[in-house]
């Protein structure tokens, strides 16, 4: 029999994994900032971009489609700020992806490298603050306000999500 998984704990663990991976983005950006462009550091950035585009995107989609609607039965407006932050994240992430694409297409110039470093730093700063808010405020709040039936619904829907 499979162990019963706490869906909020799953969200929290996904966030912890993201923090570890995102720190690599910060390290690579700092290396480039201090030492100039490096294909090794750039490869690290590409790997983190792929992680964000896959794992973080799926995580935010599960929050918006499954968790937030359940929470909104009990609180008004609170999840809206998280949805706005997600939109801001994906806007900033699009800039980072554009910078990565420029480098991959060998359109490398000083401005591209500066933009790559700046957008990497923005993503790191943004995600760290956002994850701290989720883990410290929203996830504990969800555990408090969701009914047992809603919590089970959350567990079932999260288990089915990609």
WOKAWO-V491391 format. One record per pair of residues at least 6 apart in sequence whose ideal C-beta (glycine too) atoms are under 6 Angstrom apart, sorted by the first residue. I is the first residue (numbers start at 1). J is the second residue. D is the distance in whole Angstrom. If there is no record, write none. Layout:
I_J_D + I_J_D
//
This chain:
7_154_5 + 7_155_5 + 7_158_4 + 8_139_5 + 8_142_6 + 8_143_5 + 11_139_6 + 12_135_5 + 12_139_6 + 14_59_5 + 15_131_5 + 15_135_6 + 18_56_6 + 19_131_6 + 21_48_6 + 21_51_5 + 22_124_5 + 22_127_5 + 24_44_5 + 24_48_5 + 25_48_4 + 25_120_5 + 25_124_5 + 26_124_4 + 28_41_4 + 28_44_4 + 28_45_5 + 29_117_5 + 29_120_4 + 29_121_6 + 31_41_5 + 32_41_5 + 32_117_5 + 33_117_5 + 37_113_5 + 49_100_6 + 60_86_5 + 62_161_5 + 66_157_5 + 68_79_4 + 70_146_6 + 70_150_5 + 70_154_6 + 71_79_5 + 71_142_6 + 72_79_6 + 74_145_4 + 85_130_5 + 89_126_6 + 92_122_5 + 92_123_6 + 95_119_5 + 96_119_4 + 96_123_6 + 99_115_5 + 99_116_4 + 99_119_6 + 102_112_5
//
